[in-house]
Amino acid sequence: MHADIWIVRNGSDYLLLHGHLRLHSTLNGEGAAYVEVADEGIVKITCVSGCLQVDSGNALSPLCVQGATVKALGENLPNAW
């Protein structure tokens, strides 16, 4: 589990708040990341067809990454997922 990646629920989706680079490197290396979400427990994050998704055990939901953050990290980051 990665305590340095912060994710919160945003309605029916999830929002990545902190740990963008850590998530990126974990997904490239291991293929999945396990992160604890407040009031939900541990969820599994994977990348399928270039989209990040959260498997909470009950359903798959999208993981939203703020556009300003992606732009700050570099234009090539979204293509890496």
Secondary structure, 3 states (H helix, E strand, C coil): CCCCCEEEEECCEEEEEECHHHHHHHHHHHCEEEEEECCCEEEEEEEECCEEEEECCCCEEEEECCHHHHHHHCCCHHHHC
